[in-house]
């Protein structure tokens, strides 16, 4: 066969209960010019047998079995075997809408400079109030305390390149199972085996490199949530790991060349981020707070001031680290008349 338009990169580990529905959703695609590079990462269940059955019935599905080495190793192994111009990520317990490949491929056709595109999602199964699935994942801030549907709504509110840029430091603005990316770009940037989420790390590196990113504003992926997901079981996805990822990339981009910065907010999210930034040799010299008992004090050597004092201070790089979209919107509205430009002078990093 010649090279297909899209290569679906599908790592698999112990996914037997869901793999058949995943692959059937792929075979239902209206766009037929694809291949699936399925990497079985040493599954202990029937995943490999299921994958081999589909390989025998559809020449577009190519199966590679490896010893168990983890997700990043499986992604790297699969990427080396992808032949399509576009690499499309998928997880083995998810499903895709029958128009996913066609719509994401069209996004690249319509915008030749585009590097990568995600999509909106539908998280399933839909939870009942009070069940475990209503609780937030490690690393998620208060905006999702009402449950996974709140996180879904946040993701599905991201529609433009500006939305991606404004929200990138809050949470990964492109759900990894929705990612479609030009193969040459993914080969350049690659997946790194780091101590934080590999998908968030990739998106922040793409953004810092100035690669054009967007989201197709359609629910094209069914994203399964369950207690066995890596995002719920691995320390690589806990709150400290997310903060470490943000701090590393903030130090390398927004705070590049700066030893100090101003921090708005010193709650749980702000304290954790500040601690991780100190590990990257970036220290807050000023903390903006509304609590009257804190104003005028010092915290970790940083002077605590009221927001109104910013009007009389020389502008410094500012990180807004407060939970809740409403609070962040109010702070944005406060900073704009003072001449602060988001992305240049301040970022929101919850």
C-alpha positions in Angstrom: 0.0 0.0 0.0 1.1 3.6 -0.6 1.4 6.0 2.3 -2.0 6.9 3.7 -3.2 10.5 4.5 -3.5 9.8 8.3 -1.8 7.4 10.7 -3.8 6.7 13.8 -1.3 6.1 16.6 -2.8 3.7 19.1 -0.9 2.5 22.2 -2.6 -0.5 23.9 -2.1 -2.0 27.4 -4.6 -4.3 29.0 -7.5 -2.8 27.0 -9.4 -5.9 26.1 -12.8 -4.8 27.4 -12.8 -1.7 25.1 -10.5 -2.3 22.2 -13.1 -3.8 19.9 -15.4 -0.8 20.2 -12.4 1.5 19.7 -11.3 -0.2 16.5 -14.9 -0.5 15.2 -15.3 3.3 15.5 -12.1 3.7 13.5 -13.3 1.3 10.7 -16.6 3.4 10.5 -14.7 6.5 9.4 -16.1 8.2 6.3 -12.6 9.1 5.3 -11.0 5.8 4.3 -7.4 6.9 3.6 -5.9 6.0 6.9 -3.8 3.4 8.7 -3.8 2.4 12.3 -0.4 1.8 13.9 -1.4 -0.2 17.0 1.4 -0.9 19.6 0.6 -3.5 22.1 2.7 -2.6 25.2 3.0 -6.1 26.6 -0.7 -6.5 27.5 -1.5 -9.3 30.0 -5.1 -9.8 28.8 -6.6 -10.6 25.4 -5.7 -7.2 23.8 -3.1 -8.5 21.4 -5.4 -11.3 20.2 -8.2 -8.8 19.6 -5.8 -6.5 17.7 -4.5 -9.4 15.6 -8.1 -10.4 14.6 -8.7 -6.8 13.3 -5.3 -6.8 11.5 -6.3 -10.0 9.7 -9.6 -8.4 8.6 -8.4 -5.0 7.6 -5.0 -4.4 5.9 -5.0 -0.8 7.2 -4.5 -2.0 10.7 -0.9 -2.8 11.5 -0.1 -4.4 14.9 3.3 -4.3 16.7 3.8 -6.2 19.9 6.5 -5.1 22.4 7.6 -5.9 25.9 5.9 -3.7 28.4 7.8 -0.4 28.6 5.2 2.2 29.3 3.2 4.7 27.3 6.0 7.0 26.1 8.0 4.1 24.8 4.9 2.7 23.0 4.2 6.1 21.4 7.8 6.4 20.2 7.8 2.9 18.8 4.6 3.6 17.0 5.6 7.0 15.6 8.7 5.4 14.0 6.2 3.3 12.0 3.7 5.9 11.0 3.6 6.7 7.3 0.8 9.3 7.1 1.3 13.0 6.7 -0.9 13.4 9.7 -0.6 11.5 13.0 -3.8 11.1 14.9 -3.8 10.1 18.5 -6.3 7.8 20.1 -6.6 5.8 23.3 -7.6 2.2 23.3 -10.6 2.7 25.6 -12.1 5.6 23.6 -14.1 6.0 20.4 -14.2 8.5 17.6 -17.0 10.1 15.7 -17.2 8.8 12.1 -16.3 12.3 10.7 -13.3 12.8 13.0 -10.6 12.0 10.4 -12.3 13.9 7.6 -12.9 17.0 9.7 -9.4 17.1 11.2 -7.8 16.4 7.8 -9.9 19.3 6.4 -8.5 21.6 9.1 -5.0 21.0 7.7 -6.2 21.5 4.1 -7.8 24.8 5.0 -4.8 26.1 7.0 -1.6 24.9 5.4 0.6 26.4 8.1 -1.4 24.5 10.8 0.8 22.2 13.0 -1.8 20.4 15.2 -5.5 20.3 15.9 -7.5 18.9 18.7 -11.3 18.6 19.0 -14.0 18.8 21.6 -14.9 15.7 23.6 -17.7 13.8 25.2 -16.6 12.2 28.5 -18.3 8.9 29.2 -19.8 7.1 31.0 -22.0 9.9 32.3 -21.7 9.8 36.1 -24.3 9.9 38.7 -23.9 12.7 41.3 -21.7 11.6 44.2 -20.0 8.7 42.5 -16.2 8.5 42.3 -16.2 9.9 38.7 -17.6 13.1 39.9 -14.4 13.9 41.9 -11.6 15.8 40.2 -8.4 14.2 38.8 -5.1 15.0 40.6 -3.8 18.2 39.2 -7.3 19.7 38.4 -8.2 23.0 40.1 -11.4 24.2 41.6 -13.1 24.8 38.2 -13.7 21.1 37.9 -14.7 20.4 41.5 -18.3 20.0 40.3 -17.2 17.0 38.4 -15.9 15.7 35.1 -18.7 17.4 33.2 -17.3 20.7 34.3 -13.9 19.8 32.9 -15.6 18.6 29.7 -17.4 22.0 29.5 -14.1 23.8 30.0 -12.4 21.9 27.2 -15.3 22.3 24.9 -15.3 26.1 25.4 -11.9 26.3 23.7 -12.4 27.0 20.1 -9.7 29.4 18.8 -5.9 29.7 18.8 -6.3 32.6 21.2 -8.4 30.4 23.5 -5.6 27.8 23.5 -2.9 30.4 24.2 -4.9 32.0 27.1 -5.7 28.7 28.7 -2.5 26.7 28.1 -1.1 27.4 31.6 -4.3 26.5 33.4 -4.7 22.9 32.0 -3.8 21.1 28.8 -6.1 22.9 26.3 -6.1 20.0 23.8 -7.1 16.6 25.2 -4.4 14.2 24.0 -6.7 11.5 22.5 -8.1 14.3 20.2 -4.7 15.4 18.9 -4.0 15.3 15.2 -0.5 16.6 14.3 1.7 16.8 11.2 4.1 13.9 11.3 7.2 16.0 10.6 6.3 18.3 13.5 5.8 15.4 15.9 9.1 13.8 14.7 10.8 17.2 15.4 9.4 17.7 18.9 8.8 14.1 19.9 7.5 12.6 23.1 9.7 13.0 26.2 9.8 10.6 29.1 9.6 13.2 31.9 8.2 13.3 35.4 5.0 15.0 34.3 2.2 14.4 31.7 3.8 13.7 28.3 0.8 15.1 26.5 0.9 18.5 28.3 4.6 18.6 27.9 4.2 18.2 24.2 1.5 20.9 23.8 3.5 23.5 25.9 6.6 22.8 23.8 4.6 23.2 20.5 3.2 26.5 21.8 6.6 27.8 23.0 8.0 27.0 19.6 5.3 29.1 17.9 3.7 26.2 16.2 0.1 27.0 15.1 -2.5 25.1 17.1 -6.2 25.0 16.9 -9.3 23.0 17.9 -12.0 21.7 15.6 -15.1 22.8 17.6 -17.0 19.5 17.3 -17.2 16.6 19.7 -15.2 14.1 17.7 -13.9 11.8 20.5 -15.6 9.9 23.2 -13.2 10.0 26.1 -13.6 7.2 28.6 -13.2 8.1 32.3 -12.6 5.4 34.8 -10.6 4.6 38.0 -8.0 2.6 36.0 -6.9 5.5 33.8 -3.2 6.5 34.2 -4.4 10.0 34.9 -5.9 8.7 38.1 -3.3 6.1 39.1 0.1 7.4 38.1 2.1 10.1 40.1 3.1 11.5 36.8 -0.4 13.1 36.6 -0.8 14.3 40.2 -1.0 18.0 41.2 2.7 18.3 41.9 3.6 16.9 38.5 1.3 19.3 36.7 2.8 22.2 38.7 6.3 21.0 37.9 5.5 20.8 34.2 4.1 24.4 34.2 7.0 25.7 36.2 9.6 24.2 33.9 8.0 25.6 30.8 7.2 29.0 32.3 10.9 29.3 33.3 11.9 28.5 29.8 9.4 30.8 28.0 7.4 33.5 29.8 10.0 33.9 32.5 13.1 33.4 30.3 15.8 35.8 31.3 13.9 36.7 34.5 15.0 35.7 38.0 11.9 37.1 39.7 8.2 37.7 39.0 5.1 38.9 40.7 2.5 36.3 41.8 -1.2 37.1 42.1 -2.7 34.6 44.5 -1.2 32.5 47.3 -3.7 29.8 47.8 -3.1 26.2 47.2 -2.4 26.5 43.5 -0.2 29.6 43.9 1.9 28.1 46.7 2.5 24.9 44.8 3.4 26.7 41.6 5.7 29.1 43.4 7.5 26.2 45.1 8.1 24.5 41.7 9.2 27.8 40.2 11.8 28.2 43.0 13.2 24.8 41.9 13.6 26.4 38.4 15.5 29.4 40.0 12.5 31.8 39.6 11.4 33.5 42.8 8.4 35.7 43.5 9.5 39.1 44.6 5.9 40.4 45.0 2.6 38.7 45.9 -0.7 40.4 45.1 -3.4 39.5 47.6 -6.8 40.8 48.7 -6.6 39.4 52.2 -6.2 42.5 54.5 -4.1 40.6 57.1 -1.6 39.6 54.5 -1.1 43.0 52.9 2.2 44.6 54.1 3.6 41.2 55.2 6.3 39.2 53.5 6.0 35.6 52.4 9.0 33.6 51.4 10.8 37.0 51.0 8.1 38.5 48.8 6.3 41.7 49.7 2.5 41.3 49.8 0.6 44.2 48.2 -3.0 45.0 47.4 -4.1 44.9 43.7 -4.5 48.7 43.7 -0.8 49.1 44.4 0.1 47.8 40.9 -0.9 51.1 39.4 2.0 52.7 41.2 4.6 50.1 40.5 6.9 49.4 37.6 5.5 46.7 35.5 7.0 43.2 36.2 6.2 39.8 34.8 3.0 38.6 36.5 1.6 35.1 37.0 -2.0 34.9 38.0 -2.5 31.7 40.0 -6.0 31.6 41.3 -8.6 28.9 40.9 -11.9 29.5 39.1 -12.6 31.1 35.7 -14.7 33.8 37.3 -11.9 35.1 39.5 -9.5 35.0 36.6 -11.9 37.0 34.4 -12.1 39.7 37.1 -8.3 39.9 37.3 -8.0 40.1 33.6 -10.5 43.0 33.6 -8.5 44.7 36.4 -5.2 44.4 34.7 -6.1 45.5 31.2 -6.8 49.2 32.0 -3.3 49.2 33.7 -1.7 48.4 30.4 -1.0 44.7 31.1 -1.2 42.5 28.0 -1.9 38.9 28.5 0.8 36.6 27.2 3.3 39.5 27.2 3.0 40.9 30.7 0.9 38.3 32.5 -0.4 34.8 32.2 -3.0 32.8 34.1 -1.5 29.6 35.5 -3.9 27.9 37.9 
